[in-house]
Amino acid sequence: MSGYNDYDNWWRRDSARREIRKLNEPFREARRANRWNAELECYMDPQGNPVIDPDKVDFDAVTNLFPDQDTYNTRRLSEKGYEADLMNKIKEIFEASVLKVVEMKKEERTRAGKDDRGSKENGRGY
């Protein structure tokens, strides 16, 4: 039975890779066009929407959204909105990755600002 589970894990991971790979071209195009938004700290598409850096997506979170292949195919064929709902959940994870990166950068700047002030106060500043 472990062979089936191995195949199922492979299928879920491959499905996640395929969805994340779809982000590559829009991200590369936004970088080539230099559409950087300093306020959001991310690249933007021509319509002004944030473009997700595929390297920043939580791969495990996307993988965990996918059920086993049999369940996926059964639900995809029998439930009208199943696939659209799944894709919306994946999109939420993608969008959350943008917010996570922005929050991390803000924290880094805050820490850097505190470090700079601390060194000046101790006489080690410029």
N, C-alpha and C positions, 0 to 999 in steps of 0.2 A: 504493500500500500504506500510505502514511502516514495516509490517511483512516481506515483500519481501526484503526491504532494509536492515533490520536487518540480514536476512539470507545471503544476498549478502556480507555484511560487515564481517560476521562470516566466510564465505567461503574464502574471500580475506585474512583475518588474519590467517586462518588455512593453506592456501596455503603457506603463508610466513613462518609460523612456520615449515612446512614440509621441505621447502628448507633450512632453517637455521639449522634445526636438522641434515641434511646431513653432516654438518661440524663437528659434535661432534666426531665421531670416528676418522677421520684423525687427529684432534687436540689432542685427548687423546693419540693416538699412537705416535705422534711426541713428546709429553711431556714425555711419558714413555721411549722413546728412547733417551731423552735428546738432541734433535737436535735443540739447541738454536743458533740463529745467532745473535751475539752481535751487528754487524754493522746494520742490519735491525731491530733488537730488536723484533724478532718474532721467532716462531718455524718453522722448515722446514720439508717438506716431503722427502722421500728417494731420489727423483729426484732433490732436491735442490730448490723446489718452496716454497714460503711462505705458511704457513698453517694459516687459519683464525680462530681466537678465536670467537666462536659463540656468546659469551657474548658481544663482541665489535661491532657486526653488527647493523646497524641502522634498527631496526625492522619496523619502520614506512615507511622508504624509500622502503624497499622490499614490504611491503603491498601495497603501492601506485602504484607499477608497475603492479599489477594484476588488470585486468578489472573485471567487474561482470562475474559471472560464465557462463551465456548464451553467452556473447561476446567471452569469452575465448574459449569455446567449439566450437562455430561457426568458429572463426578464425583459431583455431587449426586444424580443419578438412578441411577448405576451402583454407587456405593459406599455401603453402608448407613450407616456412621457418619461420612461425610465432613463433612456440614453441622454435626453436633454437635461434631466435632473443631475445625472452623474457628471456631465460636462460642466454644469453650473457650479457644482461642488469643487471640481478641479480648478475652475476659473477663480473661485474664492481663495483657494490655496495660493494660486499664482499671485493674485492681488495682495494677499496678506504678506507675501515675500517682499513686495515693494515697501509696504509699511514697516516691516521688520528692519529692512536695511536702513530706511530713513531714521528710525528710532535709534538704531545702533550708531549711526553717524552723529546724531545729536548728542548721544551720551559721550561719545569720544571727544567731541568739541567741548562739552561741559567739563569733562575731566581735564582736557588739555588747558582750558581756561583756568581751572583751579590750580593746576600744576604751575602755570606761568605766574599767577598771582602769588603763590606760595614761595616761589624762588625769589621773586622781587622783594617780598617782605622780609625774607631771611638774609638779604644783602647779597644773594647769589645772582640777582637779575642783572640786566645789562646796565 
